[in-house]
Amino acid sequence: MTPKIFKAQPPALPTPGKPDTPLVAPPKLRRRPLLIAFGIVLIVVGAVVMWYVVAMLKDTIQVVAARVDVPRGEILKATDLVTVEIRPDPSLRTIPAASLESLVGQRVVSDLSAGGLVVPEAVSEKLSPEPDQALVGVPLTLGQQMPGIVPRLGQPIALVAFSDDKETSVFEADGIYEAVVVAVTAVTDTQVALTVSVPTATAATLTRLSALGKLAVYFESEG
């Protein structure tokens, strides 16, 4: 057999201009117990907050509230209402959010405040006078039969009966009747129709005077 001849490899020569870089051991990381404890506390607090939020959302219900102020006598519009989330309370009478659309077109029977919850008794499909009260319609001309300022809903006013007899200038019946404005309807730019609540005992007289156009209105400061 022919013997194998092994050639010795020459030692590697350093690259010119690039000195050998000594190997440096990586620095040892020092653990900081306070930072670790702080991180654990943050994780625990975050978990507790998330659990509380989820629990709150599960316990809340959506109900109807007023988006803006709506005075008594107004017809509800969709833009008047909003849904809000509250925690159920047996002492609160509320309207479920699912019933919001059914409220549109109904009449407000008691003033609604912006942000306040709408209770079932606050709305009605029709105007219902209080006991011993009746509703009377009174058409009036602004600046003649009433001031140029329209009274607000719920405002007390005085209905004044007058006669066309310029010689006697006598008032019919008792002359002045107390009433409360329930609704205001604009007929023209100068004419409005008031729906007023009056005692049942005077309702017939005021209805007759209103039909004859023999009523005028004034109202005083509520202060």
Secondary structure, DSSP 8 states (H G I E B T S, - for coil): ---------------TT---------------HHHHHHHHHHHHHHHHHHHHHHHHHHH-EEEEEESS-B-TT-B--GGGEEEEEE---TT----BGGGHHHHTT-EESS-B-TT-B--GGGEESS----TTEEEEEEEEEBTTTB-SS---TT-EEEEEE--S-TTT---STTSEEEEEEEEEEE-SSSEEEEEEEEEHHHHHHHHHHHHTT-EEEE-----
